[in-house]
Amino acid sequence: MNIKNLGLRTYFFISLSLTFSVQLQAQTEDRIEEIISVATKIPTPASDVIGSVASISQEDIEIRMVNDLPQLLENTIGVSAPKGTYSGRARNEGIIIRGIGDSRVNLFIDGFRIADSYQSGGFGKDLVDTDLLKRVEILKGPSSAIYGSDGLAGTVSYTTKDPSDLASNGDSYNSFTIMTNSANNLSKYTILSAMVRNNFEALLQIGKTDMTEMSVHSDATETLNPMEGDNDSILAKIKYNFNESTNMTFTIDSQNSHSGYSLLTDEGFSFFPQIESVSESIGDDQMDRERYSLVLNFEGNSNLFDSGSVRFFSQDTDQVQHTTKTKAVFVNGFAGPPTPMLEVKDYQFNQEISGVSFDMVKVAGRHSIVFGGETETAEFSRPKDRSEINLITQSVNKVFFGPEIFPNKAFPDSEVERKALYINDRVSLNERATMVLGARYDSYDQKAKPDILSGRGNPNDHDVLPRSDSEVSVKLGFIYDISDSISLFAQYAEGYRNPDFNDAYNTYTNFAYGYTIVPNPSIKAEYSEGYEIGVRGRSGKYNWSLAMYQNDYEDFIQGTITGFIQGIMQYQYANLGEVETDGIEFELGTELTSNLYASIGASTADGKDGDNDLQTISPDELKINFAWTSDSGKIGVNFINRIVAAGPKNLPPSCGRSGCTNALMIDGRTTHDLYINYTLNENINFKLGIRNLTNERYWDWVTVAGMSEGTADEYLYPGRNLSASFKISF
């Protein structure tokens, strides 16, 4: 980071902090404080958490009528979710925390790992229906001392609704919600029912969503691929309380999505690897995720633990991309008539995860200790099939230019076994000082299962060797209350990520485009070290925080060209990079009046990927939110404003197979969203939202970083759009 800029920015943020700290000394009125669990797995008041953690409540999700990952995270400082192209099939591709994302961020739902994504195949991370959530917590910075591999940049924890959140003993709760959004013609219907009867609790939520492709700003010149899709989600929970200290919960979490595309971008003439004219291309994508879990919670007065839980789970995720092209192939060039053909592709990515874990809590004197362990097995598969049918002779061809023989697999089926033990101790040193010590041991065994199909994608018979590794990650934190309302904190945390199935075992060869991916037997894990210092304050009307961080990443896994053999380019994943990110984040919330609450969030960050600027760093941004509630509590208005600086300038050209074009450089932007909430009575509620109130034409930098101007319009955000919902509960 530029030292001069860092000094000016630090001075600005600290000045803000000191201003509000003086005001805090005069405040004595208490306010309800939120409780955070993701930082240590022990519920802790937010003001006592060491390090930076963000949370998103069910109320916030409902007020903003959130429907996807970018909307969920759009108000969270230092966190973003890049969008897939609206003309493509990837949807939303993952989460970035302080400039680092993809598979370097851990995702959990109810404490269970969410399936991985396969980026090069277009499968994204929209695997959770946001309507199922009662809370989201985000741990910023390395988190492997608590959550293990993939916690290189941070951890996101989703928590679904429980029956007792909605109904008290002897009562039941039922609701029906209709939601719509003009940006993608969304229609969403949700039925929610919960009951609590003495020792028995149950919840059932069923959601049905229909939508089209997400629109972009009306000034866009690119034509989007039309899409019609639907999504079905089911959350079912049954909880039985054996007694006051022991209960068991069984959960079914199912999500099924389907998208049908008219792939206009495939249509027209192409001359490589063969001359053909595509008259129609239809995409049919399917994603199914099913999770079954059983959790036993218990309390005891033993020397080993005060309370604990044991968790069993199984999760299957199947993703399929089916493409049908109607085309005319000029087999003999333009010397003869074309041959009508039908091309059919079926590309899949399948993952199965199952495991057992336990967590124990013990409070002894000044020590609050949580410890536990887990064992988990994950299996991955990437089968591919492709056929070309001659519509005159009905002959079927499965050998394509190269030759590439179908069916095949992009990498061999692979299996990973993870085992771990961890401990975290929160020690109260005195009335004002607290220290946190944490450590986790992980072992990692990975093996490939080559077969005939994977051999077709590996014609050079590259070895795919088993891998075993282990790692100890530590965390050290300290917080000191310099007064009843102001605290200082500092933290050191480590993260790591083992090479995944793609990094370790991708052996795909494409002769048509002249490249082969060679597995790297020497590949090793990525590592990170995070340093953070901060100050936070809280009183009756104010709560604020200032944090400065630096994260150092080593042995970054990146693809690189290793040479050529007989004209074929060799590509390999290797530990090449060293990355550094640093930044400052400031947040303030205050009650301006008894009816009006305001919050401000500001962030500035910088990053280096070796000697180059890290492109996934978000520009400086400022978020200002106002929330007003009427005296009766029936009307609520939320006005959300975002001011984002321009993206990097003077970028080098963006180069690909077809040559080099100017890299996209984006201007700064200011956008406004307005949400109105009206509660007619205890049973009926209406909501109205207007996003991008001033119809701003803009991109999100982390989505378009490194892209060329030619395809930029496909990534524009929608112009002004409306959302509305109606809810009846009884």
Steps between C-alpha positions, in 0.01 A plus 500: 500500500627849422641627833382858447147389416501255789605773741230739381232233508607379844496857633149552359359180648666549840372857514150369446551243772631751753211734426245233578694366799472839668126501437473149640630603840181695561269215402376262768175362362516126422395342173445137411823352366524230236666168574769356268592130477718465190817648654558229764191272483403641843216758495670830586369859518611688190695756704712220652590326172867518406540581132258610230170317462194606301145375541181513293169448678181337378328838533754660267467215248122539499496882486732504196317204341831325436501230232863425418854511632601851377183650649562319827850647539459840332497697829784312668824697516799313359293217350364455148363235265595523130218441255522259211431643157131545434558346157664194650404218730729546802270727705681615814847361540594527867588739780799735530614611846748787505617429147533119515224258404384197303598176678708696751188589701330237717121472469287323761128451554391407853862408568533269197726562201327613179595333173790629291453662162669417170587840356620397154178311438270789578354362824461773759441534875126576510437187703291646785156661481532821702138467614606208721742711703453666835858625522830529314832558677825581320841458659747724317858385472674161531280256693663158474568485876124450541373372163793328333592484133358765264491758780778690326310829469205450734185303578131555427251325726133466404247412771151377406180563692393294803142429618556685829595815305140523381275337759492470878402187690146392423474730199546470126601743228398505135575747222466539126718746308490619139796692360574651160791683338500684169874456431455132416120463497528304821196346666563328832255316722591384850300298752636481854354303788639436849368351821624440856323241717670423831793276404433508127582775249458501123554738207423473130582766242428452130608752239424523128669756275456576130725747320656609172850624423614796709471820301782749455482876465291617204806670345670162446578408141560127553216253444434276798421133475131455591449273800202354681572333829348373819622408845337278763622489859392303803615535859359251750605474864381270777632558850437281802588613852575192710528719808614851592862419420484270196339541158535363150425671166457333163519728194427460131626785283426461130546737209425427135549755224442484127591750229411487132708721269470613142872538432502775240874548553559152352312575180664592170807393304819365652808380314690310769546216565259438210289721275144500628194720530294469819134589449385419855666423831299404808642467850334300774669519842405315816635526855390277788632529854371284785627507857397269782629568849449376854620711793504392864540784753560431866605660827687343788686592813819304443867580528528477121209709373200713596322461168561349163364377170558210263415543132445249220438614145486397138475736203474423128534768234444418132536761227430435132539719191317362198546677165330421170619670180331483162762573237618455144853364465704566186683167501667570164534872551291724276554266203187303581169530683504501883394199704222560755617395845374492858765539768418393856719570805458381858758641741465419870660580832401276791606507862414287803602600853435318827647536843482506878609781731480594865537825695539529878486808723654528845512806726755467777595803703633764262498260203223453245614205292350349187658192347398240250581287202364381170544240232367557152510324164435676169478343155514694172419410141503697172354277223452644150315367200459639149336367187459623143203349316476508121136589437508335155659164584426505877859390561647606835852635536683518835850571373573870454788699362822421678397224534291536816295190578177519697384420759799604711584677825679831555681340793485156663243442769667609822450455871612713793502399865533780753558449872548773757530588868481855632494697824424864571542663841363842590686608813387787720830647623332759720190719498618688191725264303412180313719275288402233247726206413398255232658213308379236256663191357379379159597194302414469133510186286418531132497235230386468141311208350600482133276304265439464127310829477764706680763329285337644188559848640856403588639353174859561612437284808625755752532357851237607754661420833340487845570794729520518877562810705445642846502846646477679835335842490508741791321813610597752766283795597482764771236754599533772764221723631653842545165620638149366545419592140826475301717195429825438316565166329778327309513164326733264319338213306613237252325344205572233246340324204587157371499453120153396393396243239557746216844616617628150568345275237390698196646306206288628214645519147343702218681437173266731309625800692848359547540468876525237771472532878771305680453404868768626737623237750687769695205731556448598862260698716453876497563692822396833646583712801265772614579795726230732627477780753194703580296705738127487559255690714147455620253697708130570509470669161826423326696194397805524279816318402826571322721216375832492315615172350775339297477150354800324345443200273770256391518215248195626311387235254479639148497355151816544298640397162791259552600444137405336171518139382441434129321833470271433797513759777547349847304664777542417868377618839793594723588696814613823339368807665541713807209733564457777754186693591459780750233750581291696745132458585282734703139450607265715707139458605302759693147590605439850365154504657273243661366427149809542282810281497801569277807296417818573307755254366821595323787294368824548313725216393802418290659179383800361315527180299877474480610827341158571350187651649248244621197543275242354738540788745182708513532877451456727800137516604265677737159365602245718678173349620199661662223300668184679615210347691169670574382549858246223455765265361281425199706688240870460439720667239859401418711720274833345399770701321826370354785715378772301322824639361616437145683180415872491417619707204776459240445127479688289242301350210291191560636221279356167394503254210350756263751771586513798733236764571477792738443398860179621661545796734197610698398832651389557855131483582235601749190284532192519720254231607170567675295245697160560655347261751133526606339278763124526474446290811666207675404272211559702180817666372591679174846591372612709204855547378657721235857407416730738311258784557679742265546241221880509520695312231775309682711190543637337812879504473566153648269355235667659197863527617732397216229498233503678167266775390344281232299277733452744787131574446410141584610573858313825553270511800128559445365850474218620722293198607215424737439223749194437713371243745180413682498285812213362702568317826277333753 
